[in-house]
């Protein structure tokens, strides 16, 4: 216990010096070695024993993570490292690489200022590498590169020094192209590309615990020739002792990643839309520990003893026990029960945590991942954008009716912890729907419910989530209320892809100042008059109020919005969500008497008008699609591309990379269910593949009626479509 206590004391001492703090995330494609690397760093900092590092996977604390050998939850850890005679406090978040858990990566990036991107030397930059680099740069987080598994180039591929250099340079160039492409339009970022000379690139092997960079070679006098010789002669222990990986990486972190004082002035304007001249903005930019408390919650975890733990970045002020803090979007305040910092996977309670640190707080019962928590009421931080929406759904029910209340409670908890999962609870039927990013995502969550809560559940077949979208402009349609006294006149046109994307990324919303919203919409090509009359944005749909001086409309508008939202949540084809519609309210006739224009009249009238307009605009079903990449030996290439084509997919590209062929294409999510077992048998288990959600596309007309019928039947709707839908 003595050593651990010492480490905690060191951390507490350093917490108050933001210049000596580094908040970083480790991010990479699945299986490129992040978690093994984190183990090395912990061992180097004296947190776990040197011998088990790499096998222990200290950050994969959950049983299912150990079993599957992948990271599912982002894990926090703090350690200290001495660099140039100064102690530094490093708060690190190990993030998952599997595409189904991308939400964790985005949330982790919000809490940190630097991202160490790990790339496998043999595989090079992969689709998920690109995604994590993009997630980091969008949050204003500075990247550095570590090329892992270099031992495989030496021992497996038997490459000589020149070939190796060429290969490593090409990996660096790939990553720099990504960084350049994504930062050229960002005014607040200078050149963030990485290079060996600057010391922002490291190489090594997390498994064998050695690493090297330009500064470390100068320090230890070891060059690539020495390394190859030791590696070839199996002197790996000596290699680890002479140039330990943890020193190389932690030095790089201390030297090249910004501390909170450098980073916050740049990051605050990116993630916060409040008044830039306010006192609060100043204290956040200055990382002022005496200012008002501001904490951005990036993760919610459960501790069997302490209950919910909110982890997040303290941007200003000092959090301590007993404070009453506001949680954005909820009324009243929550009282802080305890504050702590992470040590390895453990939480250590401390008296207070000042600005610039990553804190673990209990007692914030209203907080969810993404909440802004503060001692004064304030404009919350930008919501954390999850670019991917849920695309697959399963029904889940408790095997024993007695477990039902507990299951509902657990499902609510799951959606609090993981915002990329959505839950629909049907109290009447006892059947609940859980939607997520992919089959693995849902499988893991259901397993956890059974294992952690002890509730036996049955899950249905996976169901794919569709969308409905108008394909042309509609005529003006009329919606009439049940009592015939209220009428609404609406037209509808499809929104441009550009505007839909702005809404999805959170760059246009009803929460932002009107002026900013207008400018953003005009830049994306909306005409000036339209952009001034935005009344509501629901999902990726916009309502424009084009009416002039209609009596009583103001007090009825809330009901109009309610009717609109109801109609858009359940489209006319199969009650799936509508996307990409621009609706204009041109005129309305309202009854004089408020009693005759209540919810029971207005909501059905608006709903009716919206559905008619959608049908007139030839609304069609969209299905979610995935990018597919398969790496396979050339003799199995035909079988692999056949698997994609046989699933209504298309193959866009085939090329050789190393000794493997790569097949790239896209395919509908619905057809990709069960893909893993089929591709294994088709290629004798020699293919590795990757899928990434790629949004929605219009489904072929000849398939529309059949799929619409299937969905309507599943939802218990009547099977005949309205007569006006005759365009398939």
N, C-alpha and C positions, 0 to 999 in steps of 0.2 A: 504493500500500500504506500510505502514511503515514496517511491519513485513517482507514482501517480499523483500524489499530493503535491510533489514538487512541480510537476508539469502544470497542474491546475494553478498553483501560485504564480508560476511564470506567465501563464496566459492572463491571469487577472492583472498582473503588473503591466502587461503590454496593451491591454484593452484601451487604456486611456491615451495612447499615442497613435493617433490615426496615421501618422507618417510611416509607422512601422507595421501597419496592417495590410495584408493582401487578401482580398476576397476573390476566389477563383473557382471555376468549374472545370471539370475534365469531361470532354465530350468527344464522341466518335461513332463511327459505324459499328454495328453489332459485331462482337467478337474481335475487335482490333486491339483489345487488351487494356481497357481503362481500369477495370477493377483490380487487375493484377498490379498495374502501375501504382494505384492508390495504396495497395498493401505495402509496396516498396517504400513509399514516402512515409507511411506510418512507422515502419520499422526503422527507417533512417532517423526519424524524429524520436525514436525510443518509445513509441506507443505500443507496439506489439513486438514479440521476440523475432529476431533476425531469421531464425531457422525456418519458421513456418510461413514467412512472408511469401506471397505468390500462391501458396496452396490454401492458406487460411481464408482468403476472400473476406476479410473482416467487415467489409462494407455491405456484403450481401447478408443482411442479418436475418431475413425471413427464411423459413424452411424451404418454401417453394423456390426461392432464388438459388439456394444451394443445390436443390435437386435438378433444376433445369439448367444450371450453370449460366444464367443470365441475370443481369441487374434489372429489377422491375421498378423499385422505388428509388428516387434520388436519395442519397444518404449524405448527411452532413458530418464533417469532422474538423476539429481544429488542432493545429500543432504549432510548435515553435521551431525556428531554424536560425542559426547564427550565420549572418552573411556580412563580410567585411567588418568583423568585430562588433556588429550590432545584432541584437536579438530581434527577430521578426515574428509576428503572429500570423499564421496562414490559416484562413478559414476556407475549407475546400468542400465542394459538393461533387460527388461522383454521380454522374447522370446515366440513365439507361441509353443503350444504343438502338434497341429494337424499335422499329417504326411505330408499333402499336402504343408505345409509351412516350411519344414525342411531346405530349403535354407537360410531362415532368421536366423535360429539357428547357422548354420555353420559360417555365416558372423559375427554374434554377437561374437562368440567365438574368432575370430581374434582380436577383439578390447579389450578383457578383460584378466585378469590374474587369476581369480578365478570363479568357477561356483557353485552356490548353487543349488543342485539337490533336487527337492521337490518330495516326494513320499506319496501317499495316504495310511494311515495306514491300511485301510480295503482291498484295492486292492493289495497293495504290488508293487514290481518292475514290470513294464509292458514293452512290446516291445519297445515303444518309449523312456522309461527311458534308456534302453540299448543304443538306438541310440544316445541320447543326451550325455550320459556319454562318448561314443566313440568319438563323435565330439569334446568334451572338451579335452580329453586326446591326440587326434591326434594333437591338436593345442598347447599342452604343458600347458593346463590350469588346475589349481589345484581344485579338487572337495571338497565340504563339503555337509553334508546331513541334510535336514529338513524333519521330518516325520509329515505330516499334518493330519488333521481330526481325531486326537486322541479322540476328544469328542465323535465320533461315536462308538468307541470301548466301551466307558464307558456307553453311554446312549442307543444306539441301540442294541449292541451285549451283553450288561450287563456283560462284562467280569470282573473277579476278578483280583487282582494285579498280581497273578502268570501267569495266561493265557496271560494277557496283556504284561508282560515282555517277555514271550516266543515269542509272535507275533512280538513285536518290534525288538527283537534280530534277528528274522529270516529275517526281512526286511533289517536290517543292514548287515547281512551276505550275502544276495543276492547282495546288492550293492557292498560290498567288493569283492565278487567273480568276478563281472564285472570288477572292477578296477584292481584287481590282474591279471586277464587274459589279460587285455589290456596293462599293463605296464611292464610285466616281461621282454620284449625285449628292453625296453627303457633305455639306459645307463644313461641319464641325469636326471632320476627321481628316488628319493629314494622311501621309502614306503609311498604311498599316500592313503592307506586305512583309513577309518574313524572310530572313536571309541568314545563311551560315555565318557570314562575316560579322553581322550585328549581334550574333549570339541568340537570335530568336528562334533558332532551329536546333533541336537536340536529336540524337540518334541513340539506339540501344536495344536492349532486350529486357523486357519487364520480367520474363520468366527466369532468366539467368542473372538478373539484378545488376547489369552493368550498363553504363551510359556514357555518352561523350558529346561534347559540344566544342565550339572554337575556344571559348574561355577555359573550358576544363582541360583541353589539350595543352594550353599554355601553362596551366597550373600543374598538371601531373606529368607533362612531358611525354604522354603516350599518343602515338598517332595511329592511323588506321592499320598500318602494317603490323604494329605490335599486337593490336587487337585481333587481327585475323590469325596471327600466329598462335596466340593463346587459345582462341576459340577452336582452331583446327586441332590443337594438341589436347583438347578437352581440359584445359586448365581454367575452367570456368570460375572456380572459387577464387583463384588468384586474380582473375580479371575483375571479379566483383570487389575484391578488397582494394585493388589498385585504383579503380575508377568507379566508385559506387554510383548507381543510378540516382539514388535519392539526392545526393549532393548536386549532381548536374541539374536535375529538374528544379530543386528548391532554390538553387542559386539563380536560375533563369527566372523563376517566379519573382524573387525579391528584386532582381535588377530590372526586368523588362515590363512587369505588369504595374499599372498605375495603383497608387494607394488611394483611399477614399477622398483625400483632400484634392488630388489631381483629378479624380474621376467624377466626383459629384457635380462640379460646375458644368461639366459637359453632359452628364446623364440626366440631371433633373429636368432641363427643358425638353428632353426627348420623351420622358415618361410621365411628366406632370403638366397639366394644362392650366394650372392656377395662375394667379396674378404674379408676374415675374418681378414686380417692384415691391412686393409685400415683405414684411419682416420675416415671415415664415420662409419665403423663397431664399432669403439671405442666410438664415440659419441652416437650411439644407445644403446650400452651396458651400458654406464654410465648415460643414460637419461640426456644428457647434453643440457641445454636450450640455451647455447651459440653456439651450433654446427650448421651445415647445417640443414635446415628444412626437415623433413621426415614425411609424413602423409600417413597412409593407409586408404583409403576410404572403409567403410564397409556398407554404406547405403546411398541411395539418396532419399530425400523426396521433396515434393512440398509445397511451401508456397505461397498462392494466391498473397501476396504483394511482397515478395522478390525473387520469382522464385525458381530455384532449390537450395536445401540445401544439401551439402555433409557432412555426419557425419563420423567421423573416429578417429582413435587413432593417437596421435602425438608421434612418437617414438624418435624424436630428434629435437633440435632447438626450436624456438618460432614462432608461426604463427601470423602475424598481418596484418591489413588492408593495401592494396596497394602493397603487395609483388607480384612479377611476378614468378609464379611457373610452373615447367614442370609437365605434366601429362603423365604417362607411355603410350607408344603406340600411342601418337599423336604428331604432330609437333608444334613447337612454344611454347608459354607460355600462361597461363591464369592469369588474375589479380584478386587478392582477394578483393572482395567488402566489406565483413564484416566477423568478427569472433565472435563466441558466445559459451556459454555453455548451457546445458539444466537445467531448473528448473521445476520440474514437467513435464508436456508435453510442456511447453513453452520454447522458445529460448530467452536467455538474451544476448544482445550484450555486449561484453567487449573489451578492447583495444587490448589484446593479449592473446594467450593461449600457455603456455610452454609445453615442453616434459612431457610425463607421463599422460596427460589428454585426455579426449574424447572431441573433438571440433566439432562445427557446422560451416561450412564455406560456404559463398555464393560467386559466381563469377567463380567457377571452371566448366565452361560450357562443357569441354570435358571429365570430370570425369564420370565414371560409377562405380557401386558397385564392388569393387575389384581393383580399380586403385591405383597406387603408385604416390603420389604427392610430389615433392621435389624442393629445391632451386638449386640443381645441378643435372646434368643428372646422373642417377644411374641405377644399375641393379634393376629391379622391384622386389617386394615381390613375393613369390610363388603365383600362381593364387589360388583362393579359390576353393577347390575341392567340386563340388556338386556330391555326389556319385550317386544320382538318376538322371536318364535322363528323359526327358519328355516322357510320355507313352500314352497320350491321346490328341486328336486334335479336334478342332471345327472350322467350317468355320464361319466367322463373316462378315456381310456386313451392310452398312448404309441403313436405310429405305429410306432416301431421298438422291438422287445423290448429292445434294448441300453440304451435310455433308461429302462427301468423303475425301476431302483434310484434314479436321479437324480430321477425324477418323484415317487416315494414320499417322498424326502427333502424335495423342494420343497413337497409338499402338507402335510407335517407343519409346515413352516416357516410356510406360509400360515395354518394354524389357530392358530399361536402368535401371529402378528401381528394377526389379526383374529378375536377370540373369537365374533363373530356368524356366523362361517362354521363349519359342522361337516363333518368329513371322515370317511368310512368307508372303510378300506383293506381290500380283499379280496386277500390274498396268493395265494389259489388261482387265481382267475380272471383276475387282472391288471386287472379292471375296478374302478375306484374311484368312490365317490359323493361329490360335493361339494354341500353344501346351503347356501343363503343366503337373503337377504331379498327377492330379486326377480330378474328376468331380467338387468337391467343389472349387478347385483352380481356374478352368476356370469360374465357375459360379460367384465367388466373383469378379474376374477381369472384367467380362463383365458387371456385375451390376454397378461396379464403373465407367465404361466408360459412362454408361447411366446417372448415378446420378451426377457424378462430372463434366462431360463435356457437359451433356445435349444432347447427340447424341443418338437418338433412333436407335437400331440395331436389326437385326435378326440373330440368330445363328442356324447353322445346327445341325444335330444329332452328338453325339460324335463319332469320328473316332479313332481307335486304331493305334498306331504307330508300325510297324513291323520292323524286321531287316533281312538281308540275310547273311548267313554264309556258307563257304565251309565246306564239311564234310570229304574230303580226299585230297590226293595230286594229282596234275594234271600232264599230260604229258607236254612237251614243245610245246607251241602254237605260231603261227606266226600271227602278225598283219600287214596288208599292207595298205599303204596310198592310197588315191583316185587316185593319178597319177602313182601308182605302183613303184615309185622310192625309197621309204623308207620302211624298214621292221624292225620289232621289235620282239625279241624272249623272251618269258616269261614263267616261271613256277610258280605254286602257291601251298602253303601248309597251312593247318590250324595252327594258332598260339595257344600256350598252354594257358589255363585259367589264369595261373600265370602271364604271360606277359601281357595279355589283362587287368588284374586287375591293374598291375603296371601303364599302360598307363592311365587307368581311374582315378586312384588316383593322377595322375600328378607326379608319382615318376620316370617316363621315359618320356622325351619330347625332342623336337629339340632345346629348349631354353637352356638346361643345358650344362655344359662343356662336351666335347666328352668323356673324360676319365671316368667321373662319370656315363654317360649313358651306356658305355660299361660294367662297373663293375656291374651295376644294372641288365642289360640284362643277363650277364653271370651267376650271382647269381640265376636268375630265370630259368636257364637251357639252354640258347642259346649258341651255340658253339662260340669259340673265333673269328674265321675268319668271321662268319656272323655278329657278333656284331660290327666288325670294319668297315663294309661297309654300315651301315644304311644311306640311302640317304634321306628318307622322312618318317614321321609318319603322317598319316591322319586318324582322328578318332581313331579307335583301329586297324588300319592296318599299316603294315610296308613295305617299299620298300627297297630292297637290291640291290646295284649295283655290279653285279658280272662280269661286262665286263672288258676286258683288252685292253688298248690303242686303242680305236676306234676314228678315226679322226672326228672332229666336234661335238663329243658327248657333250663336256662341254658346248658349247653355245646352244645346243639343250635341255639340261637337264631341263631347266625351263619349256619348252613346254611339255616334257615327264611328269613332275609332274602335270601339268595342266590337261593333258589327263587322268592321273591316278586318280586324285581327282574327276574329272567329272564322271568317270566310277564307282567310289566307292560310290559317293553320290546317284547314281541311279543304283541299281543292275539290273542284267539281268532279274530277275523273275518278279518284279513288281515295279521297280524303287524305292525301299526302300533302306535305307543306308546299306552298307556292313560292317560287323564287323569281326575281328579276322582272317584276311588274311595276310599271309606273302608272298609277291611277290618278285620274283627274276628276274632282267633283265639280261639275259645271253649274248645277242649279239644284234647288231643293224647294219643295212646297211643304210647309209645316202647318199643322193645325194650330189655331189661335190658342187653344186651351191646353195648358201643360199636361193635364191629365190624359189627353188623347195623343200625346207624343212622348210617352214613357218608354222604358226599355223594351217592353213587350211589343211595341210598334216599330220603333226605330231600328232595333238590332236586326230583326228578320228582313226589313226592307233593304237595309244596306247590304246584308249578306246576299240577298237575292240579286241585287244589282251587280255586286262584284262577281258572283258566279256566272251571271249572264254575259258580262263583259268578257270574262275569261274564255267562255265557250265561243263567243264571237271572234275572239283573238286566236282561235284554234289552239287552245292549251294542249300541250302534249306531255307525256310522261318522260322524265329524264331518269337514267339509271346511273349509279355510281360506278366509276371505272378505276382501275389500278394500273400503274406502270409496273411492268414485270421485267426483271432482269434475271437471266439464268446463265450460270457459268458451268460449262460441261465439256468433257473430253470430246474431240471432234467426231469420234465414231458414234456418239449418241446425239449428235446435234440435230439430226433429222427428227428423232423421236421427241426431242425437247421442243422444237418449233412446232411440231405437230400437236403437242399438248396445248400450246397457246392458240393455234388456229382452230382446233377442234372445240374451243370454248368461245366461239364468236369473237375471238381476239384477232389482232393483226400483228404481224412481226414487222418492225420498222427497220431493224438493223441487225446484221450479224458480222462479227469481226473477230480476229484472233488476238488474244492477249496472253503473252507468256505461252504456256503449253495448253491453254484452254481456249475454247470458243465461247464467245459471249453472244447470247441472243437477247435482243431488247424489243419490247413491244408493249401493247396495252390490251387489257381484257376486262369485261364487266365483272364487278365484284361477285355478282350472283353466280357466275359460272366458275369463279375461283374457289368456291367452297369445296373442300375436299381435295384441293389441288395437291397438297403435300404428299398424300399417299399415292396419287396417280403418277406424279412426276418421279417419285422414287422407283416405282415398279417399271416405268418406261425407260429409265436410264440406269437400271440396276443399282440405284442408290448413289450414283456418282455425280449427281448435279447438286450445286448449291444455288439457291435463288433468293430473290428479294422482291417484295412488292411494296409499292407506296401509293397511297390514295392520291388520285389525280383529278378529283372533282367529279362533275356530272356531265353526261352528254345525252342528247336526244336519242331515244330508242327508235329502231326502225319501225315504220308504220305498220308493217304486216304483223309485228309482234305485239303492238299496243293493245288491241282488244283482248287478247288472250290473258296478258299479264294483268290488265285492269280488272278483268273478271276474277282472276285468282285473288287479287287483293280484296276486292269487294266481298267475295265469299268469306275470306278469312275474317274480315271485320264485321261480318253479319249485316252488310248493307244489302239493299235490294239489287238484283243483278242487272236489271235493264238500265242502260244508260239513258239520260234524257234524250229525247228525239233529236234535239238540235245538234247532238254530237254525231255528225255523219261524215266527217272529213277524213276518216282513216281509210 
